[in-house]
Amino acid sequence: MIGGHDLGRRGPAATAALVAVGAAMPSSASAHGLVQRANLPLPEWLFGWAAVVVLVLSFVTLAVLWQQPRLERDRWRPLPGFLGRALGSRPLELAAGALGVALLALVIVAGLAGTQNALSNLAPTFIMIVFWVGMAFVSALFGDVFRAVNPWRALGRATGWALQSRRRDGDAPRHRAYPERLGRWPAAIALLVFTWIELVSGWSEQPRTLAIAAATYTVLTLAAQAVYGVETWSTRGEAFSVYFGLFARIAPVETRDRVVGVRPVLGGLPRLDFLPGTITFVAVMIGTVTFDGLSQGRVWSQIRGPLDDAFAAIGPSAATAQKLSATLGMIVCVALVAGFYALGSRYAHRFAPALSAERLRRGFVHSLVPIALVYVAAHYLTFLLFEGQGITYLLSDPLGRGWDLFGTASSAVDYGLISQNQAWYAQVACVVAGHVAALMLAHDRALTLYAQGRAAARSQYAMLVIMIGFTTLALWLLAQAGTA
């Protein structure tokens, strides 16, 4: 365990690991990134009612005062002077890519050659905290930073340049056309497999396993890039590029044609291109975090016992039965999120039948991305703030050999950085703000789809119910933390 929490929550190695290891499932981890709360001045149910009131008031305010689309309009503008071009320049992009490749290599070397104590090895902390959780926040604040530092994109482009230089005709290698029906399905499936490893497999404390999985994922990604092209696979099939790219659409920063510019916050989401698998990908984003929170509470502990017994009766060992129960629970959570959204789209069609339920389902999926972000923030913010501090001493001694490369090996984790109550307030604020943002996006899209403001408002009755449902669920999951 890393400071009492599970480092095996998420990481870039995970997608390939299931393919590489298959049914070899070690003991699952049980800790999480939620913080325990105590001595709240108000009961937790009151926070829930206050959140619902805020959402209803926001809905009414939008219906009355927001009569014209604002976020749907493209209002990007470059940074002034030379700054925008400098930040988006090729040399800076090459340097960022080289840094990403170097960090990937360091993580693999640390996992393979370093100590296998997860507390003292760089690989688990960097992959599970700095990369997975930290990059989500960086993307939402500063745009698609991961595209620049993406080690797989950098390696794929370098490989392409090398192959092109060896060809006598000087032409770039030819790639197969990416099947449109695949859309974002490869990324959605990869993310689901990865979260199974994150939440069920328990590989968080095995640096060597993480390193092998990272190397395997690198090979599989480069192979897919060789078939379909680096940029095509990065934007559609590579799970982490798609994941961080969706969060980057929230940010007020965007790069176009190697020029960095600014736009309104949330301004990138309305221009999300709908591809097959997009709804499933977003459902996986929300549903897996939902299961992570659910698995820490009393309700899941009551459900899991009979499930474990039922699976064990079939023949598997107790450990395998537990993993089968967790797998089923995770899949059900993802399915419930997707089903809840589909049901809301169907009822939105009844309120305003001018558009089909399928058109509404596709048209409003971008409004769920802020919800996915605040679920991450609510569940893993304290994880990042506390456990993430370990990177300061691990960078000085990445292999756990007693080094002190940067003079920070003796650094300690400050658990007084934020109090339990402050963490709870921050979590609630994130949840409410994210769902209000989702309402704004949905209302803005409705104004574009419907000619009249009244029809747009009516179409959003179901969306309001969806947002209240997701808000209530998020706050209930936070209240459930540690009650098992």
TARAWO-V531056 format. One record per residue. N is the residue number from 1. SS is DSSP state (helix for helix, strand for strand, loop for the rest). PSI is psi in degrees with one decimal (none if undefined). BURIAL is b if it has 24 or more other C-alpha atoms within 12 Angstrom, else e. Layout:
BEGIN
n=N ss=SS psi=PSI burial=BURIAL
n=N ss=SS psi=PSI burial=BURIAL
END
This chain:
BEGIN
n=1 ss=loop psi=147.7 burial=b
n=2 ss=strand psi=102.4 burial=b
n=3 ss=loop psi=28.7 burial=b
n=4 ss=loop psi=0.9 burial=e
n=5 ss=strand psi=165.8 burial=b
n=6 ss=loop psi=117.8 burial=b
n=7 ss=loop psi=-8.0 burial=b
n=8 ss=loop psi=33.4 burial=b
n=9 ss=loop psi=-52.7 burial=b
n=10 ss=loop psi=160.4 burial=b
n=11 ss=loop psi=158.2 burial=b
n=12 ss=loop psi=-13.8 burial=b
n=13 ss=loop psi=-14.2 burial=b
n=14 ss=helix psi=-37.5 burial=b
n=15 ss=helix psi=-47.1 burial=b
n=16 ss=helix psi=-20.5 burial=b
n=17 ss=helix psi=-38.2 burial=b
n=18 ss=helix psi=-38.8 burial=b
n=19 ss=helix psi=-39.9 burial=e
n=20 ss=helix psi=-34.3 burial=b
n=21 ss=helix psi=-26.4 burial=e
n=22 ss=loop psi=-119.8 burial=e
n=23 ss=loop psi=0.3 burial=e
n=24 ss=loop psi=99.7 burial=e
n=25 ss=loop psi=107.4 burial=b
n=26 ss=loop psi=177.9 burial=b
n=27 ss=loop psi=138.8 burial=b
n=28 ss=loop psi=151.8 burial=b
n=29 ss=loop psi=158.6 burial=b
n=30 ss=loop psi=-10.1 burial=b
n=31 ss=loop psi=174.4 burial=b
n=32 ss=loop psi=179.3 burial=b
n=33 ss=loop psi=3.7 burial=b
n=34 ss=loop psi=151.8 burial=b
n=35 ss=loop psi=142.7 burial=b
n=36 ss=loop psi=142.9 burial=b
n=37 ss=loop psi=148.3 burial=b
n=38 ss=loop psi=148.8 burial=e
n=39 ss=loop psi=42.0 burial=e
n=40 ss=loop psi=138.9 burial=e
n=41 ss=loop psi=-19.3 burial=e
n=42 ss=loop psi=149.4 burial=e
n=43 ss=loop psi=151.5 burial=e
n=44 ss=helix psi=-33.1 burial=b
n=45 ss=helix psi=-28.6 burial=e
n=46 ss=helix psi=-34.1 burial=e
n=47 ss=helix psi=-39.4 burial=b
n=48 ss=helix psi=-46.9 burial=b
n=49 ss=helix psi=-39.3 burial=e
n=50 ss=helix psi=-38.9 burial=e
n=51 ss=helix psi=-41.2 burial=b
n=52 ss=helix psi=-42.4 burial=b
n=53 ss=helix psi=-42.7 burial=e
n=54 ss=helix psi=-42.4 burial=b
n=55 ss=helix psi=-43.6 burial=b
n=56 ss=helix psi=-44.2 burial=b
n=57 ss=helix psi=-38.7 burial=e
n=58 ss=helix psi=-40.3 burial=b
n=59 ss=helix psi=-46.2 burial=b
n=60 ss=helix psi=-42.8 burial=b
n=61 ss=helix psi=-43.3 burial=e
n=62 ss=helix psi=-42.6 burial=b
n=63 ss=helix psi=-33.2 burial=b
n=64 ss=helix psi=-43.8 burial=e
n=65 ss=helix psi=-21.4 burial=e
n=66 ss=loop psi=87.0 burial=b
n=67 ss=loop psi=-12.5 burial=b
n=68 ss=loop psi=144.3 burial=b
n=69 ss=loop psi=136.3 burial=b
n=70 ss=loop psi=-46.8 burial=b
n=71 ss=loop psi=-24.4 burial=b
n=72 ss=loop psi=-25.3 burial=b
n=73 ss=loop psi=138.8 burial=e
n=74 ss=loop psi=109.6 burial=e
n=75 ss=loop psi=34.1 burial=e
n=76 ss=loop psi=140.5 burial=b
n=77 ss=strand psi=142.6 burial=e
n=78 ss=strand psi=153.3 burial=b
n=79 ss=loop psi=148.6 burial=e
n=80 ss=loop psi=152.6 burial=e
n=81 ss=loop psi=-142.9 burial=e
n=82 ss=loop psi=-8.8 burial=e
n=83 ss=helix psi=-46.7 burial=e
n=84 ss=helix psi=-43.0 burial=e
n=85 ss=helix psi=-35.8 burial=e
n=86 ss=helix psi=-43.5 burial=e
n=87 ss=helix psi=-26.4 burial=b
n=88 ss=loop psi=12.4 burial=b
n=89 ss=loop psi=156.2 burial=e
n=90 ss=helix psi=-44.2 burial=e
n=91 ss=helix psi=-41.0 burial=e
n=92 ss=helix psi=-37.8 burial=e
n=93 ss=helix psi=-41.7 burial=b
n=94 ss=helix psi=-40.4 burial=b
n=95 ss=helix psi=-40.8 burial=e
n=96 ss=helix psi=-41.7 burial=b
n=97 ss=helix psi=-40.4 burial=b
n=98 ss=helix psi=-38.8 burial=b
n=99 ss=helix psi=-43.0 burial=e
n=100 ss=helix psi=-42.5 burial=b
n=101 ss=helix psi=-41.4 burial=b
n=102 ss=helix psi=-40.5 burial=e
n=103 ss=helix psi=-39.8 burial=b
n=104 ss=helix psi=-44.8 burial=b
n=105 ss=helix psi=-40.8 burial=b
n=106 ss=helix psi=-41.1 burial=b
n=107 ss=helix psi=-43.2 burial=b
n=108 ss=helix psi=-44.0 burial=b
n=109 ss=helix psi=-44.1 burial=b
n=110 ss=helix psi=-42.7 burial=b
n=111 ss=helix psi=-37.0 burial=b
n=112 ss=helix psi=-42.7 burial=b
n=113 ss=helix psi=-13.4 burial=b
n=114 ss=loop psi=-179.4 burial=b
n=115 ss=loop psi=148.2 burial=b
n=116 ss=loop psi=11.5 burial=b
n=117 ss=loop psi=114.4 burial=b
n=118 ss=loop psi=-26.2 burial=b
n=119 ss=loop psi=-27.4 burial=b
n=120 ss=loop psi=1.2 burial=b
n=121 ss=loop psi=137.3 burial=b
n=122 ss=helix psi=-35.0 burial=b
n=123 ss=helix psi=-53.2 burial=b
n=124 ss=helix psi=-45.7 burial=b
n=125 ss=helix psi=-42.8 burial=b
n=126 ss=helix psi=-45.8 burial=b
n=127 ss=helix psi=-49.7 burial=b
n=128 ss=helix psi=-25.7 burial=b
n=129 ss=helix psi=-62.1 burial=b
n=130 ss=helix psi=-48.4 burial=b
n=131 ss=helix psi=-60.4 burial=b
n=132 ss=helix psi=-50.0 burial=b
n=133 ss=helix psi=-47.1 burial=b
n=134 ss=helix psi=-43.3 burial=b
n=135 ss=helix psi=-28.3 burial=b
n=136 ss=helix psi=-44.8 burial=b
n=137 ss=helix psi=-41.6 burial=b
n=138 ss=helix psi=-42.5 burial=b
n=139 ss=helix psi=-43.3 burial=b
n=140 ss=helix psi=-23.8 burial=b
n=141 ss=helix psi=-40.1 burial=b
n=142 ss=helix psi=7.7 burial=b
n=143 ss=loop psi=-163.7 burial=b
n=144 ss=loop psi=65.6 burial=b
n=145 ss=helix psi=-34.0 burial=b
n=146 ss=helix psi=-30.6 burial=b
n=147 ss=helix psi=-35.7 burial=b
n=148 ss=helix psi=-40.5 burial=b
n=149 ss=helix psi=-0.6 burial=b
n=150 ss=loop psi=111.7 burial=b
n=151 ss=helix psi=-32.6 burial=b
n=152 ss=helix psi=-38.2 burial=b
n=153 ss=helix psi=-42.6 burial=b
n=154 ss=helix psi=-43.6 burial=b
n=155 ss=helix psi=-40.6 burial=b
n=156 ss=helix psi=-42.2 burial=b
n=157 ss=helix psi=-40.9 burial=b
n=158 ss=helix psi=-40.2 burial=e
n=159 ss=helix psi=-41.4 burial=e
n=160 ss=helix psi=-42.9 burial=b
n=161 ss=helix psi=-40.6 burial=e
n=162 ss=helix psi=-42.8 burial=e
n=163 ss=helix psi=-38.0 burial=e
n=164 ss=helix psi=-39.5 burial=e
n=165 ss=helix psi=-22.3 burial=e
n=166 ss=helix psi=-14.4 burial=e
n=167 ss=loop psi=137.3 burial=e
n=168 ss=loop psi=-34.1 burial=e
n=169 ss=loop psi=-10.3 burial=e
n=170 ss=loop psi=3.9 burial=e
n=171 ss=loop psi=151.4 burial=e
n=172 ss=loop psi=150.7 burial=e
n=173 ss=loop psi=142.5 burial=b
n=174 ss=loop psi=145.8 burial=e
n=175 ss=loop psi=157.3 burial=e
n=176 ss=loop psi=149.5 burial=e
n=177 ss=loop psi=133.4 burial=e
n=178 ss=loop psi=123.9 burial=b
n=179 ss=loop psi=125.5 burial=e
n=180 ss=loop psi=-32.2 burial=e
n=181 ss=loop psi=-21.3 burial=e
n=182 ss=loop psi=-37.4 burial=e
n=183 ss=loop psi=-126.5 burial=b
n=184 ss=loop psi=14.8 burial=b
n=185 ss=helix psi=-43.1 burial=b
n=186 ss=helix psi=-41.2 burial=b
n=187 ss=helix psi=-39.9 burial=b
n=188 ss=helix psi=-43.8 burial=b
n=189 ss=helix psi=-42.3 burial=b
n=190 ss=helix psi=-40.8 burial=b
n=191 ss=helix psi=-38.8 burial=b
n=192 ss=helix psi=-43.5 burial=b
n=193 ss=helix psi=-43.1 burial=b
n=194 ss=helix psi=-43.3 burial=b
n=195 ss=helix psi=-26.9 burial=b
n=196 ss=helix psi=-43.5 burial=b
n=197 ss=helix psi=-39.7 burial=b
n=198 ss=helix psi=-46.4 burial=b
n=199 ss=helix psi=-16.0 burial=b
n=200 ss=helix psi=-42.1 burial=b
n=201 ss=helix psi=-33.1 burial=b
n=202 ss=loop psi=35.2 burial=b
n=203 ss=loop psi=6.1 burial=b
n=204 ss=loop psi=-30.4 burial=b
n=205 ss=loop psi=21.6 burial=b
n=206 ss=loop psi=84.8 burial=b
n=207 ss=helix psi=-40.0 burial=b
n=208 ss=helix psi=-40.9 burial=b
n=209 ss=helix psi=-42.0 burial=b
n=210 ss=helix psi=-41.3 burial=b
n=211 ss=helix psi=-42.9 burial=b
n=212 ss=helix psi=-42.3 burial=b
n=213 ss=helix psi=-39.9 burial=b
n=214 ss=helix psi=-42.7 burial=b
n=215 ss=helix psi=-41.4 burial=b
n=216 ss=helix psi=-43.1 burial=b
n=217 ss=helix psi=-38.3 burial=b
n=218 ss=helix psi=-45.0 burial=b
n=219 ss=helix psi=-45.7 burial=e
n=220 ss=helix psi=-38.6 burial=b
n=221 ss=helix psi=-43.6 burial=b
n=222 ss=helix psi=-36.0 burial=b
n=223 ss=helix psi=-43.2 burial=b
n=224 ss=helix psi=-38.2 burial=b
n=225 ss=helix psi=-37.7 burial=b
n=226 ss=helix psi=-30.9 burial=b
n=227 ss=helix psi=-47.5 burial=e
n=228 ss=helix psi=-7.6 burial=b
n=229 ss=loop psi=147.7 burial=b
n=230 ss=helix psi=-51.6 burial=b
n=231 ss=helix psi=-39.4 burial=b
n=232 ss=helix psi=-47.4 burial=b
n=233 ss=helix psi=-35.3 burial=b
n=234 ss=helix psi=-37.1 burial=b
n=235 ss=helix psi=-13.7 burial=b
n=236 ss=helix psi=-43.2 burial=b
n=237 ss=loop psi=-22.9 burial=b
n=238 ss=loop psi=116.0 burial=b
n=239 ss=helix psi=-42.4 burial=b
n=240 ss=helix psi=-31.5 burial=b
n=241 ss=helix psi=-43.3 burial=b
n=242 ss=helix psi=-43.2 burial=b
n=243 ss=helix psi=-56.7 burial=b
n=244 ss=helix psi=-29.3 burial=b
n=245 ss=helix psi=-36.2 burial=b
n=246 ss=helix psi=-44.2 burial=b
n=247 ss=helix psi=-33.7 burial=b
n=248 ss=helix psi=-24.6 burial=b
n=249 ss=loop psi=-14.7 burial=b
n=250 ss=loop psi=-30.7 burial=b
n=251 ss=loop psi=154.3 burial=b
n=252 ss=loop psi=14.7 burial=b
n=253 ss=strand psi=134.8 burial=b
n=254 ss=strand psi=142.4 burial=b
n=255 ss=strand psi=128.3 burial=b
n=256 ss=strand psi=126.7 burial=e
n=257 ss=loop psi=46.2 burial=e
n=258 ss=loop psi=26.2 burial=e
n=259 ss=strand psi=125.9 burial=b
n=260 ss=strand psi=131.6 burial=b
n=261 ss=strand psi=-176.3 burial=b
n=262 ss=strand psi=157.1 burial=b
n=263 ss=loop psi=171.1 burial=b
n=264 ss=loop psi=147.9 burial=b
n=265 ss=loop psi=136.5 burial=b
n=266 ss=loop psi=-2.5 burial=b
n=267 ss=loop psi=-18.7 burial=b
n=268 ss=loop psi=-19.7 burial=b
n=269 ss=helix psi=-39.9 burial=b
n=270 ss=helix psi=-20.8 burial=b
n=271 ss=helix psi=15.3 burial=b
n=272 ss=loop psi=122.3 burial=b
n=273 ss=loop psi=131.4 burial=e
n=274 ss=loop psi=122.8 burial=b
n=275 ss=loop psi=155.2 burial=b
n=276 ss=loop psi=137.9 burial=e
n=277 ss=loop psi=-7.0 burial=b
n=278 ss=helix psi=-45.2 burial=b
n=279 ss=helix psi=-42.2 burial=b
n=280 ss=helix psi=-40.7 burial=b
n=281 ss=helix psi=-47.2 burial=b
n=282 ss=helix psi=-37.5 burial=b
n=283 ss=helix psi=-37.2 burial=b
n=284 ss=helix psi=-41.0 burial=b
n=285 ss=helix psi=-46.3 burial=b
n=286 ss=helix psi=-43.5 burial=b
n=287 ss=helix psi=-37.3 burial=b
n=288 ss=helix psi=-38.2 burial=b
n=289 ss=helix psi=-35.4 burial=b
n=290 ss=helix psi=-45.6 burial=b
n=291 ss=helix psi=-38.3 burial=b
n=292 ss=helix psi=-44.4 burial=b
n=293 ss=helix psi=-41.0 burial=b
n=294 ss=helix psi=-38.2 burial=b
n=295 ss=loop psi=-11.6 burial=b
n=296 ss=loop psi=-1.7 burial=b
n=297 ss=loop psi=177.1 burial=b
n=298 ss=helix psi=-34.7 burial=e
n=299 ss=helix psi=-46.7 burial=e
n=300 ss=helix psi=-37.2 burial=b
n=301 ss=helix psi=-32.1 burial=b
n=302 ss=helix psi=-32.9 burial=e
n=303 ss=helix psi=-37.0 burial=e
n=304 ss=helix psi=-35.7 burial=b
n=305 ss=helix psi=-55.0 burial=e
n=306 ss=helix psi=-34.9 burial=e
n=307 ss=helix psi=-44.8 burial=b
n=308 ss=helix psi=-42.8 burial=b
n=309 ss=helix psi=-39.3 burial=e
n=310 ss=helix psi=-43.6 burial=e
n=311 ss=helix psi=-39.5 burial=b
n=312 ss=helix psi=-31.0 burial=e
n=313 ss=helix psi=-22.2 burial=e
n=314 ss=helix psi=-27.6 burial=e
n=315 ss=loop psi=-25.6 burial=e
n=316 ss=loop psi=163.3 burial=e
n=317 ss=loop psi=168.0 burial=e
n=318 ss=helix psi=-40.6 burial=e
n=319 ss=helix psi=-42.8 burial=b
n=320 ss=helix psi=-38.1 burial=b
n=321 ss=helix psi=-39.8 burial=b
n=322 ss=helix psi=-39.2 burial=b
n=323 ss=helix psi=-36.0 burial=b
n=324 ss=helix psi=-39.0 burial=b
n=325 ss=helix psi=-45.5 burial=b
n=326 ss=helix psi=-38.4 burial=b
n=327 ss=helix psi=-46.9 burial=b
n=328 ss=helix psi=-43.8 burial=b
n=329 ss=helix psi=-41.8 burial=b
n=330 ss=helix psi=-44.7 burial=b
n=331 ss=helix psi=-39.8 burial=b
n=332 ss=helix psi=-41.0 burial=e
n=333 ss=helix psi=-42.6 burial=b
n=334 ss=helix psi=-43.9 burial=b
n=335 ss=helix psi=-37.4 burial=b
n=336 ss=helix psi=-40.0 burial=b
n=337 ss=helix psi=-47.7 burial=b
n=338 ss=helix psi=-41.0 burial=b
n=339 ss=helix psi=-38.3 burial=e
n=340 ss=helix psi=-42.2 burial=b
n=341 ss=helix psi=-42.3 burial=b
n=342 ss=helix psi=-39.8 burial=b
n=343 ss=helix psi=-41.4 burial=e
n=344 ss=helix psi=-39.3 burial=b
n=345 ss=helix psi=-37.9 burial=b
n=346 ss=helix psi=-40.9 burial=b
n=347 ss=helix psi=-29.1 burial=b
n=348 ss=helix psi=-36.1 burial=b
n=349 ss=helix psi=-35.8 burial=b
n=350 ss=helix psi=-37.8 burial=e
n=351 ss=helix psi=-35.5 burial=b
n=352 ss=loop psi=87.1 burial=b
n=353 ss=loop psi=11.2 burial=e
n=354 ss=loop psi=-28.1 burial=e
n=355 ss=loop psi=152.1 burial=b
n=356 ss=loop psi=158.2 burial=e
n=357 ss=helix psi=-35.6 burial=b
n=358 ss=helix psi=-40.5 burial=e
n=359 ss=helix psi=-39.8 burial=e
n=360 ss=helix psi=-39.4 burial=b
n=361 ss=helix psi=-41.0 burial=b
n=362 ss=helix psi=-34.3 burial=b
n=363 ss=helix psi=-20.2 burial=b
n=364 ss=loop psi=7.9 burial=b
n=365 ss=helix psi=-29.4 burial=b
n=366 ss=helix psi=-23.9 burial=b
n=367 ss=helix psi=-12.6 burial=b
n=368 ss=helix psi=-15.0 burial=b
n=369 ss=helix psi=-44.3 burial=b
n=370 ss=helix psi=-31.8 burial=b
n=371 ss=helix psi=-42.9 burial=b
n=372 ss=helix psi=-40.3 burial=b
n=373 ss=helix psi=-45.3 burial=b
n=374 ss=helix psi=-26.2 burial=b
n=375 ss=helix psi=-42.2 burial=b
n=376 ss=helix psi=-45.5 burial=b
n=377 ss=helix psi=-45.5 burial=b
n=378 ss=helix psi=-35.3 burial=b
n=379 ss=helix psi=-30.0 burial=b
n=380 ss=helix psi=1.7 burial=b
n=381 ss=helix psi=-47.5 burial=b
n=382 ss=helix psi=-32.1 burial=b
n=383 ss=helix psi=-45.6 burial=b
n=384 ss=helix psi=-43.2 burial=b
n=385 ss=helix psi=-38.5 burial=b
n=386 ss=helix psi=-62.6 burial=b
n=387 ss=helix psi=-29.8 burial=b
n=388 ss=helix psi=-20.8 burial=b
n=389 ss=helix psi=-20.1 burial=b
n=390 ss=helix psi=-19.1 burial=b
n=391 ss=helix psi=-24.5 burial=b
n=392 ss=helix psi=-41.6 burial=b
n=393 ss=helix psi=-26.2 burial=b
n=394 ss=helix psi=-29.3 burial=b
n=395 ss=loop psi=-30.7 burial=b
n=396 ss=loop psi=-22.9 burial=b
n=397 ss=loop psi=67.8 burial=b
n=398 ss=loop psi=-26.5 burial=b
n=399 ss=loop psi=-1.2 burial=b
n=400 ss=loop psi=37.9 burial=b
n=401 ss=loop psi=8.3 burial=e
n=402 ss=loop psi=16.5 burial=e
n=403 ss=loop psi=167.1 burial=e
n=404 ss=loop psi=66.8 burial=e
n=405 ss=loop psi=-37.0 burial=e
n=406 ss=loop psi=10.9 burial=e
n=407 ss=loop psi=19.5 burial=e
n=408 ss=loop psi=10.3 burial=e
n=409 ss=loop psi=-22.8 burial=b
n=410 ss=loop psi=6.2 burial=e
n=411 ss=loop psi=146.8 burial=e
n=412 ss=loop psi=158.1 burial=e
n=413 ss=loop psi=127.6 burial=e
n=414 ss=loop psi=100.1 burial=e
n=415 ss=loop psi=0.0 burial=e
n=416 ss=loop psi=12.1 burial=e
n=417 ss=loop psi=-36.2 burial=e
n=418 ss=loop psi=138.7 burial=e
n=419 ss=loop psi=168.7 burial=e
n=420 ss=helix psi=-44.8 burial=e
n=421 ss=helix psi=-39.5 burial=e
n=422 ss=helix psi=-38.6 burial=e
n=423 ss=helix psi=-42.5 burial=b
n=424 ss=helix psi=-45.3 burial=b
n=425 ss=helix psi=-42.0 burial=b
n=426 ss=helix psi=-40.1 burial=b
n=427 ss=helix psi=-45.3 burial=b
n=428 ss=helix psi=-43.3 burial=b
n=429 ss=helix psi=-41.5 burial=b
n=430 ss=helix psi=-45.0 burial=b
n=431 ss=helix psi=-48.4 burial=b
n=432 ss=helix psi=-45.7 burial=b
n=433 ss=helix psi=-40.3 burial=b
n=434 ss=helix psi=-38.6 burial=b
n=435 ss=helix psi=-31.2 burial=b
n=436 ss=helix psi=-41.2 burial=b
n=437 ss=helix psi=-39.3 burial=b
n=438 ss=helix psi=-40.0 burial=b
n=439 ss=helix psi=-40.6 burial=b
n=440 ss=helix psi=-46.3 burial=b
n=441 ss=helix psi=-42.7 burial=b
n=442 ss=helix psi=-42.0 burial=b
n=443 ss=helix psi=-42.6 burial=b
n=444 ss=helix psi=-40.6 burial=b
n=445 ss=helix psi=-38.2 burial=b
n=446 ss=helix psi=-37.8 burial=b
n=447 ss=helix psi=-28.5 burial=b
n=448 ss=helix psi=-38.0 burial=b
n=449 ss=helix psi=-30.6 burial=b
n=450 ss=loop psi=142.2 burial=b
n=451 ss=loop psi=-30.4 burial=e
n=452 ss=loop psi=142.8 burial=e
n=453 ss=helix psi=-34.2 burial=b
n=454 ss=helix psi=-41.5 burial=e
n=455 ss=helix psi=-37.9 burial=b
n=456 ss=helix psi=-43.2 burial=b
n=457 ss=helix psi=-42.5 burial=b
n=458 ss=helix psi=-37.7 burial=b
n=459 ss=helix psi=-18.2 burial=b
n=460 ss=loop psi=2.3 burial=b
n=461 ss=helix psi=-47.0 burial=b
n=462 ss=helix psi=-36.9 burial=b
n=463 ss=helix psi=-37.5 burial=b
n=464 ss=helix psi=-42.9 burial=b
n=465 ss=helix psi=-41.1 burial=b
n=466 ss=helix psi=-45.4 burial=b
n=467 ss=helix psi=-40.1 burial=b
n=468 ss=helix psi=-40.8 burial=b
n=469 ss=helix psi=-46.7 burial=b
n=470 ss=helix psi=-38.5 burial=b
n=471 ss=helix psi=-47.2 burial=b
n=472 ss=helix psi=-42.1 burial=b
n=473 ss=helix psi=-45.4 burial=b
n=474 ss=helix psi=-43.8 burial=b
n=475 ss=helix psi=-36.2 burial=b
n=476 ss=helix psi=-41.0 burial=b
n=477 ss=helix psi=-39.2 burial=b
n=478 ss=helix psi=-40.8 burial=b
n=479 ss=helix psi=-24.5 burial=b
n=480 ss=helix psi=-17.2 burial=b
n=481 ss=loop psi=124.4 burial=b
n=482 ss=loop psi=10.9 burial=b
n=483 ss=loop psi=-4.6 burial=e
n=484 ss=loop psi=none burial=e
END
